[in-house]
Amino acid sequence: MIDLKCVRVGFLVGWVVVLLLALWAPAANAQSMTRVTFDDGQIVVPPKIVEAAKKEGEVRIRSSLTPEDFAIFVKPFQKKVPFLRVRNTKADGRARFGKTITEFRHGRIIADIVSGISGGIPNMIKYDMFTDLSDLSVFQVYDDAAKDKKGRWIARWMPGWGIAYRTDRVSKDEIRTWEDLLNPKWGDRIATANKPHLLPHIMWAVLGPERTKAFLKRFFANKKLQLRKEGSGTVVTLLAAGEYDVLFTGLDREARRYADKGAPVAWTFPEGPYFGPMAGSLMIVKGSPRTNAAKLFLSYWNSKEGQIAQFKSNRSTPAHPELRRNPKFVQFPKEQIGRKIVTPSRVKLLAGLKDTQKYWKKLWLGD
């Protein structure tokens, strides 16, 4: 005879076991997922992103970092995340945003993360090229001066654009104001880089178009002014080599690089308010087949860990709010910290970019 009571108990026990297994499985699966955090747990990358990044296998970056600098920068990340291959391609500005835009418009995505996109942002907005970054915990750490409110980009560093000069030939007292740069005595001892989208562009937003145009017109009136087409690093190299004595615009990081080597090179910013830098920005290309891997690496790049590693690699002033005003991470702290800072909004900067470039080109060509 079949004991119906035992059968009913058996069924009940079976259902309880099934229910417990159903409840336990998600928890066990979650525990098996790789947990990746930065800054002692302050920055947490969601497990779903980490697991998806594992499947994607790699992330491709297009930046200004040299292979040597990138190797130093990426080392802490690879120790923590050995399962993700990180590939970086060094490229100049035109290649970084120009090539990326062209590829996107033709339905090709080669680089997942692109840095130094400031000059390309208007067209990137036009073609809707941005992956939303606002779901990343690291994005919430940054303030409005170092990110886009709509989540389209986030700063990777804070460049200081000012005046680089040779300390053995020029006294800082000779270049205390913008007007000092207009002194005819400089002749061919002063040079300018063809970078209107950098300091001239910020001047346009802070001082206003009319005042900036008046300054630039008088500046270019120096017929012996050296017009340099080289990159931001090379023009400082030429300063250190003695090609000229004063450089407008000079990058603080490059000046510090040569000063640390013993070259008679320094950097300053004229009296008055200090123009808050136009942050060097990062973005993830929309539609990337490696979006999760890109988000994982971006979380590292903008963490304090990543920002400090980047500083060690090439002395880039961190964009992270807790680091960027720390004298340890600022190239010429006496020239920058403690001053009144005026930082124009990115919207205002973008609005005047074409006008700045058009006026600059006219002066550059001698029209």
N, C-alpha and C positions, 0 to 999 in steps of 0.2 A: 504493500500500500504506500502511496506517495503522501508524505506529510506536507499538506498544503501550508501549514504554518511555517515550516522550514523554508518552503519555496518562496513564500511572501517575504520572509526575512532576508533570504538570499538576494532577491530582486532589489530590496530596499538598500542593502549594503552595496550592491553593484552600482546603483544610481548615485549613492553617496560618493563612491570612489571616482566615478566618471565626473561628477560635479567638482570634486576637489582637484582632479587633474586639469579640468578646464580652467579653474581659477589659478592654479599653480603655473601653468604653461606660460602665460604672458609675463608673469613675474620672473620666471626662470630665464625666459628669452631676453627680457630687459637687462637682467644681471649679466647675461653673456655678451651683451653689446659692449663695444669698446668705449670707455669713458675718456674723453679728452678735455682737459681744462688748462687754463693759463692763469698766471698771476695768483698762484696759490688758491685756485678754485674760484676766483672772482669772475673769471670769464669761462663760461661753460658752453661747449659746443654740443647741441642736441645729438643724442645717440643716433637718430635716424640719418642725420647729415653725415656723421662719421661712418656709419655702415655703408651708406650710398657712395661716399668718397672712396671707400675700400674697393668697391666694385669698379668705380671709374678709373682707379689706379694711378692717375697722374694729374698734375695741374701744369698749365703752360702760362708763362708770364712774359710780358714784353715791357722792359723797363730800361732805365738809364744806368743800372748797376753793372759794373764790370764783372767778368767771371770771378776775378779774385775777391772783390768785395762781396759778391753774392755768396760765395763759398763760406765766408765768415758769418754772414747774416743768416743763412739757412741751417747752419750746423745745429743750433739748439732745437730747432723744429724737427730735424730728421732723427735726433736722439729720442724725441718724445713720440714722433709719428713715423716710424720706419717703413710703414706699409705704403706710403704715398711717394711717388716719384715727382720731384719738383724740377721743372725745366725752365730756365730763364734765357731770354734772348735780349742782348743789349741793342738798343736802337735809339737814334736821335728823335727829336720831337716830331718831325714830319712822318717818320716811320711809325712812331708809337700811336699817334692818333690818326694821321692821314691814311696810313696803310690799313689800320683797323677799320676805319670807316668804309674804305673801298671794298675790303673783304666782306664786311657785313652786308653791304648793298648788293653784293653778288651771291649772297647766301652761303658764304664761307666763314667759318669761325675757327681761326688758328690759335689765337691767344685768348685765354680765358680771363686773365687779370691783366689790365693795362694801367701803367702808372704815368704820371706826368701828362695828364690829358687836358690841362687848362685851355690851351689854344684850340682844342677840338670840341669843347663842351657844347657850343651853340649848334654845330651840325649833329653832334651825338644826340642832343635833345630832339632836334628836327626829325631824325630817323628812329627815335625811340629805341636806343641801343642799350639801355641800362637795366641790369637786374636789381631788384629792390633789396637793399641791405638792411632794412630796418628791423628784420626779424632776428638779427644777430645781437647777442648780448653785448659784444664789444662796441657795437654802434651806439648803444644807449649810454655808454661811458663818455662819449665825446660831446663837446658843446657845439653850438651853432657856428662858431668860428672855424671849426675843423670838420664840418660835415654838411651835407645837403639835407635840408629838412624833409625832403621827399624821399630820402633814402637812395639817391642815385649815385652818390660818391662819398668818399671819406678821405680825409687827409692822411698822407703817409709821413710827411715831414713839413717843417716850417722854414723855408729858405729865407735868408736875410739879404735883401737886395739893397746895396748902398754904394759907397765909394771906396774902392781899393786903391792903395797908394804905396809908393816906395818910401820907407822911413828914412833912408839915407839921402834922399833928394828933396823931400817935401816935409814940411812941418804940418802937424794936424791943424794948427792955428790958421794955415793958409787955405783950408777947405772947411771952415766952420759953418758956412751958409751956402745955400744954392747959388747965391750971387757970386760967391768966390770962384765958382767954376766958369764964370763968364769973363774972368780977367784975361785980357789979351796976352799977358805974359806967358801963358801956357803954350801957345803956339802948337807945335807938333808933339809937345810933351804930354798932351792929354789925348785920350782915345775913348771911343764909345763902341759898344758892341751893338750889332744890329738885332736888338731884342726889344722892340717896342711893346710887346705884350707883358713885359716884366715891370721894372721900376717906372718907366714912362707911363705905362697903363695905370699903375696904382696912383701915380701923381695926378693923372687925369681925373680919377675918381675922388681923390682927397682934396686937391687944391682947386679943382674945377677946370673945365676945358680952356677958358680964356687965359687964366694965369699960366697954365701948363704950356699952351701954345706960345705965349709971350716968352717964357723961359727957353723953350726949345728953339725958337726962331733966333734968339740971341746966341744960344749955345752953338748952333750950326753956322752962325755968322763967322766963326773962327775958320778961315779957309785952310788952315794947316791942321785942323782937327783930323786925327787918324780914325778912319772908318773901318772897323774890323768886322769881318764876316764869320770869324771863328766861333766855336761853341763857348758856353759859359766857363768851362774849365780851361780851355786853351787860352782865352784872352787873359786870364790871371797868370797862366804860365808865361805868356809873353811879357807881362808886367814884371814878373820875377826875373826874367831874362834881360830886362833893361830896355825893351823896345819903347817904352813910354813910362811916365812917372805917376800919372793919375788915370784911373779907369772908371768910367760911368757907362754901364752898370757893373759892379763887381759883386760876386757871391761870397758871403762871409765864410762859408765852408771851405771854398777853394783858397781864400786868403789865409785861413788858419792852417790849411794843409802845408803851405809853403813857409809860413811863420814858424811852424813846429820843426821844419827842416833847417831853420837858421837863416832863411832868406829875409832880406830887409823889406818885408811886406806886411801891411796892416790893413785894417778895414774900419770905416767910420760911417756915421750917418749925420747929415747936417743938423744944425740946431732947430728947435721947434718940435712938433709932435713926431713921434716915430711911426712910420707907416707900417701898420700891421701887415705881415706878409701874405701874399696870395699862396695859400697852402698848395703844395704839390699833392695832387689827388690820385686816388685809386678807384677803379671801377671793375665790375664783372660784366662781361659782354652778355647781353640778353640772348637766351637760346643756346648758351654753351652746353655741349654734351658732358661737360665736367663741372657743372655749376656747384655741386656739393663739395667737390675737392677744392674748388676756388674759395668757397665760403669757409672751409676749414682753414686754409692757409691764410686767408684774409684775417681771420680771428687771431691768428698768431701775429701777423704783421702789425696789427694795431693794438695788440696787448702791450703792457709795459715790457714784458720779456722780449717781444719782437722789436719794439722801438729802441730798446737799449742795445740789442744785438745789431740793429741797423746803424746806430750811432758808432758802435765799435768798428763797424766795417768801413764806413766812409764819412763819419762825423756829421751825419745829417741831424739837425736839431729835431728832436721828437715832436710830433703833433699831439701826443697824449697829454691831456690837460694837467696831469700831475707832474709831468716831466719838462714841458717846454719852457717854463720860466725858472727852472732850476739852473743856477749858474754852472753846475757840473756839465750840463748838456748844451750850453749856449756858447757859441764860438768866441764872441767878444762881449762878455756880459756887461762890462762898464759902459759900452756903447748902446746897449739895448735895454737892460733891466733897470727899472726905476723911472723910466720916462713915461710921459703921457703917450698912450698908444691909440692911434686912430685906425680902425680896421673897416674898410668899406665892405658892404655886403657883396656876395658873389653876384647877385642879381644886378647890382649897380655896376660892378666890374664888367660883366658880360655886355651890358647895355652900351657901354662906351668903347668896347674893344675895336670895332670896325673903324670908328672915327679916329681913335688913337693911331691905328695902323696906317690909315689913309694919310693923315697929316705927317706922320713920321716918314713915310715913303716919299712924300713930296720933298721934304727937307733932305732926305738921304740922297735923292737923285739930283738935288741942286735946283729944283724948279722954283 
